[in-house]
């Protein structure tokens, strides 16, 4: 018998039972449930053919074409499903919980497996996770000027068994104009949201959840509106570290990259820096003077971030003066500070 599950039930069961996404590879690539396995009924091209047949002819004609395309692959689907099934159990979904997932569930049940279907499909899953970001939580936002070591502080907090959302790590981007350097390709915004949701669902929301202060976008991906709203209401612990310390960190992080690549990225923010500053940055790069380049770019980033902090109206900002860029010690300091604050 085919079991039907809500999105919440499907995700809970998916912690131990394989989740099969039967949508096309293109749909899967745009966004999928983390850890799901793609066993597509149709290739991208086949789905386009069926859709065209539906529009130009009829539903019945489209179904017949679909059967012709899928027929030779049925045994392959069953073999793949049996290979990953756990005690014969398997979870299945398509886009809306319609014909694709129902057909695959029938096939797997006929082959002796025990399939369960996600009611409403991937669309229902997306609705479920987006609602979850609106539920009450206990966010703590770590703020601070560029080069303050906020990301490394988050890593130290993780090592100390604190609950952490590394928004930049999941986005494969450090947030600034230079943020893509040395990073893997960014996910789609949809997949970014899915990956965040998986982490979010594992938290105890009565306890602090630490994250870094970000704008609405991190590189090319966007933070979920509900989550961003929560971030803009949460207290901000803004660490104020001397510029000299921050310059050292930026030199350590970026001096390893190609000079011409760094020049191109400086050029991207020329309107913000000004032509004379960019010219000076280029000259400094040619002479290997990375500290001066960092100093020049921080002039812009510090003013922009400082203005952003000063104009926050929906959250409390606590400025914490720190002398040294020591991530472990600074992580401990923030934990103690927040405990006293509470």
Rosetta blueprint (number, residue, H / E / L):
1 X L
2 X L
3 X E
4 X E
5 X E
6 X L
7 X H
8 X H
9 X H
10 X H
11 X H
12 X H
13 X H
14 X L
15 X L
16 X L
17 X L
18 X L
19 X E
20 X E
21 X E
22 X L
23 X L
24 X L
25 X H
26 X H
27 X H
28 X H
29 X H
30 X H
31 X L
32 X L
33 X L
34 X L
35 X L
36 X L
37 X E
38 X E
39 X L
40 X L
41 X L
42 X L
43 X L
44 X H
45 X H
46 X H
47 X H
48 X H
49 X H
50 X H
51 X H
52 X H
53 X H
54 X H
55 X H
56 X H
57 X L
58 X L
59 X H
60 X H
61 X H
62 X H
63 X H
64 X H
65 X H
66 X H
67 X H
68 X H
69 X H
70 X H
71 X H
72 X L
73 X L
74 X H
75 X H
76 X H
77 X H
78 X H
79 X H
80 X H
81 X H
82 X H
83 X H
84 X H
85 X L
86 X E
87 X L
88 X L
89 X E
90 X E
91 X E
92 X E
93 X E
94 X L
95 X L
96 X L
97 X L
98 X L
99 X H
100 X H
101 X H
102 X H
103 X H
104 X H
105 X H
106 X H
107 X H
108 X H
109 X H
110 X H
111 X L
112 X L
113 X L
114 X E
115 X E
116 X E
117 X E
118 X E
119 X L
120 X L
121 X H
122 X H
123 X H
124 X H
125 X H
126 X H
127 X H
128 X H
129 X H
130 X H
131 X H
132 X H
133 X L
134 X L
135 X L
136 X L
137 X L
138 X L
139 X E
140 X E
141 X E
142 X E
143 X E
144 X E
145 X L
146 X L
147 X L
148 X L
149 X L
150 X H
151 X H
152 X H
153 X H
154 X H
155 X H
156 X H
157 X H
158 X H
159 X H
160 X L
161 X L
162 X L
163 X E
164 X E
165 X E
166 X L
167 X H
168 X H
169 X H
170 X H
171 X H
172 X L
173 X L
174 X L
175 X L
176 X L
177 X L
178 X L
179 X L
180 X L
181 X L
182 X L
183 X L
184 X L
185 X L
186 X L
187 X L
188 X L
189 X H
190 X H
191 X H
192 X H
193 X H
194 X H
195 X H
196 X H
197 X H
198 X H
199 X H
200 X H
201 X H
202 X L
203 X L
204 X L
205 X L
206 X L
207 X L
208 X L
209 X E
210 X E
211 X E
212 X E
213 X L
214 X L
215 X L
216 X L
217 X E
218 X E
219 X L
220 X L
221 X E
222 X E
223 X L
224 X L
225 X H
226 X H
227 X H
228 X H
229 X H
230 X H
231 X H
232 X L
233 X L
234 X L
235 X E
236 X E
237 X E
238 X E
239 X E
240 X E
241 X E
242 X L
243 X H
244 X H
245 X H
246 X H
247 X H
248 X H
249 X H
250 X H
251 X H
252 X H
253 X H
254 X H
255 X L
256 X L
257 X L
258 X L
259 X H
260 X H
261 X H
262 X H
263 X H
264 X H
265 X H
266 X H
267 X H
268 X H
269 X L
270 X H
271 X H
272 X H
273 X H
274 X L
275 X H
276 X H
277 X H
278 X H
279 X H
280 X H
281 X H
282 X H
283 X H
284 X H
285 X H
286 X H
287 X L
288 X L
289 X L
290 X H
291 X H
292 X H
293 X H
294 X H
295 X H
296 X H
297 X H
298 X H
299 X H
300 X H
301 X H
302 X H
303 X H
304 X H
305 X H
306 X H
307 X H
308 X H
309 X H
310 X H
311 X L
312 X L
313 X L
314 X L
315 X L
316 X L
317 X E
318 X E
319 X E
320 X E
321 X E
322 X E
323 X L
324 X L
325 X L
326 X L
327 X H
328 X H
329 X H
330 X H
331 X H
332 X H
333 X H
334 X H
335 X H
336 X H
337 X H
338 X H
339 X H
340 X H
341 X H
342 X L
